[in-house]
Amino acid sequence: MRCPVFAVLAIAFSATVTAMPASAQLSDILLGPKTLIDRAIEARSSSDLARDNAIVIDVNKVMADLGTIKASTQIYEQRLLITGLFAEGETYRKFEKGVRAVEGVKKLYWHVTYMTDKAKDEAIAAGRMMDWKDVLAFETKAMARLIGTAGIADVNFRVTGDPFGNLYLMGRARSREELKKAISKLGEGDGVKKVYNYALVRL
């Protein structure tokens, strides 16, 4: 009989590969085995992880049908966070409609922005926005602050960044004190404008 941890790891890996087209999964891929192992050993059932993965796959299908990978997903216990930038209004509207039609989502946190390419380029040149590679570094550094802090079980948290300097925290804290500490550590980073807390407190 297979060890439950490896069974969950197989589910997580399979869903990540299946979901590959979404820019959402790139940070997971770059972080490599640690992300998959963390998801396998966190305090959640394999069925709950499977429900999350099914939702992400459905969102990725919406993106694939529209021929875009301009949005990122993060999910925890069927609470879905979507971030991203769209330069085409029609694609933005179709994507939102498609995402809101995905079954099984308990709560949707919609942080997707419509912005023309010209406006985006001007904002990046003026320092009001980060480009994609800087966003990836921004959120990786944010997660590293949690990993390096005693009293924070980083395995239970998800962190996502956006081009405007915002960070989004999802997952589960074991106490209000742990959650406060996690939010505080995220806010300490350079360039952080706001921390959106969507994490739960539960033993």
C-alpha positions in Angstrom: 0.0 0.0 0.0 1.4 3.4 -0.9 2.1 6.0 1.7 -0.6 8.7 1.9 1.9 11.5 1.5 3.2 10.0 -1.8 -0.4 9.6 -2.9 -1.2 13.2 -2.3 2.1 14.2 -3.9 1.2 12.3 -7.0 -2.2 14.2 -7.2 -0.4 17.5 -6.7 2.2 16.8 -9.3 -0.3 15.5 -11.9 -2.5 18.6 -11.5 0.5 20.9 -11.8 1.6 19.3 -15.0 -2.0 19.2 -16.4 -2.4 22.9 -15.5 0.9 23.9 -17.0 -0.4 26.5 -19.5 -1.4 28.9 -16.8 1.2 31.5 -15.7 -0.3 30.8 -12.3 1.7 27.6 -11.9 5.1 29.0 -13.0 6.2 30.0 -9.5 5.3 26.6 -8.3 7.4 25.0 -11.0 10.3 27.3 -10.3 10.2 26.6 -6.6 10.3 22.9 -7.6 9.9 19.9 -5.3 9.5 22.0 -2.1 6.1 23.3 -3.2 4.8 19.9 -4.1 6.1 18.3 -0.9 4.7 21.2 1.2 1.3 20.7 -0.4 1.5 16.9 0.3 2.3 17.2 4.0 0.1 20.1 4.9 -3.0 19.4 7.1 -5.5 18.7 4.3 -7.0 15.6 2.9 -6.2 14.3 -0.6 -9.8 14.8 -1.6 -9.7 18.5 -0.6 -6.4 18.9 -2.6 -8.0 17.2 -5.6 -11.0 19.6 -5.5 -8.6 22.5 -5.5 -6.6 21.1 -8.4 -9.8 20.4 -10.4 -10.8 24.0 -10.1 -7.4 25.2 -11.2 -7.5 22.9 -14.2 -11.0 24.3 -15.1 -9.7 27.9 -14.9 -6.7 27.0 -17.0 -9.1 25.6 -19.6 -10.9 29.0 -19.7 -7.5 30.6 -20.4 -6.7 28.0 -23.0 -10.0 28.5 -24.8 -9.3 32.3 -24.9 -5.7 31.8 -26.0 -4.3 33.7 -23.1 -2.1 33.0 -20.1 -2.3 36.5 -18.6 -3.9 35.6 -15.3 -2.6 33.7 -12.3 -4.4 31.5 -9.9 -4.0 30.6 -6.2 -6.4 28.4 -4.3 -6.9 27.0 -0.8 -9.9 25.0 0.2 -11.9 26.0 -2.9 -11.4 29.7 -2.2 -9.9 31.0 -5.5 -7.7 34.0 -6.0 -7.2 35.4 -9.5 -4.7 38.1 -10.4 -3.5 39.3 -13.7 -3.5 42.0 -16.5 -5.6 42.0 -19.7 -5.0 44.5 -22.5 -8.1 43.4 -24.4 -11.5 44.3 -22.9 -13.4 41.6 -24.7 -10.9 38.9 -23.5 -11.1 40.3 -20.0 -14.9 40.1 -19.9 -15.0 36.6 -21.4 -12.4 35.4 -18.9 -14.3 36.8 -15.9 -17.5 35.2 -17.1 -15.7 31.9 -17.7 -14.1 31.9 -14.2 -17.3 32.8 -12.5 -19.0 29.8 -14.2 -16.4 27.3 -12.8 -18.1 24.9 -10.4 -17.0 24.1 -6.9 -15.6 27.6 -6.1 -16.7 28.6 -2.5 -15.3 32.1 -2.7 -13.7 34.1 -5.6 -11.2 36.9 -4.9 -11.0 38.8 -8.2 -8.0 41.0 -8.6 -7.7 41.1 -12.4 -7.0 44.5 -14.1 -7.9 45.7 -17.5 -5.1 48.0 -18.8 -3.9 48.7 -22.4 -0.4 47.7 -23.4 0.5 51.4 -23.8 -0.7 52.3 -20.3 1.1 49.3 -18.8 4.4 50.2 -20.6 4.1 53.8 -19.4 3.4 52.7 -15.8 6.4 50.3 -15.8 8.7 53.0 -17.3 7.5 55.5 -14.6 8.1 53.0 -11.8 4.4 52.7 -10.9 4.4 49.0 -11.9 6.7 46.0 -12.0 7.3 43.9 -15.1 6.7 40.2 -14.9 10.1 39.0 -13.9 10.2 41.6 -11.1 6.8 40.4 -9.8 8.1 36.8 -9.7 11.1 37.9 -7.6 8.8 40.1 -5.5 6.6 37.2 -4.4 9.5 34.8 -4.1 11.2 37.1 -1.6 7.9 37.5 0.2 7.5 33.8 0.7 11.1 33.5 1.8 10.3 36.0 4.6 7.7 33.5 5.9 10.0 30.5 5.5 12.7 32.3 7.5 10.5 33.3 10.4 10.2 31.2 13.6 6.6 30.5 14.6 5.2 30.6 11.1 4.3 27.3 9.5 5.0 28.4 5.9 3.8 25.0 4.6 0.2 26.1 5.3 0.4 29.5 3.4 0.3 30.7 -0.2 1.7 34.0 -1.3 1.0 35.8 -4.6 2.3 39.2 -5.8 1.0 41.5 -8.5 2.6 44.3 -10.6 1.3 47.0 -8.4 3.2 46.0 -5.3 0.4 44.1 -3.6 0.8 40.8 -1.8 -2.0 38.2 -1.3 -1.9 35.8 1.6 -3.9 32.6 1.5 -3.9 29.4 3.5 -4.3 28.6 7.2 -2.8 30.0 10.4 -2.9 28.0 13.6 -3.6 31.1 15.7 -4.4 34.8 15.3 -0.9 35.5 16.5 0.7 33.4 13.7 -1.5 35.2 11.2 -0.6 38.6 12.5 3.1 37.7 12.3 2.8 36.4 8.8 1.0 39.6 7.6 3.6 41.7 9.4 6.5 39.8 7.8 5.0 40.2 4.3 4.6 43.9 4.8 8.2 44.4 5.7 9.5 43.9 2.1 10.7 46.6 -0.2 8.0 47.9 -2.5 5.1 46.3 -0.7 2.1 48.6 -1.0 -0.6 46.4 0.6 -1.1 43.0 2.0 -4.5 41.4 1.3 -5.2 38.7 3.9 -7.4 35.9 2.7 -6.0 33.3 5.1 -8.1 31.5 7.7 -7.3 30.9 11.4 -7.9 27.3 12.4 -6.1 24.8 14.6 
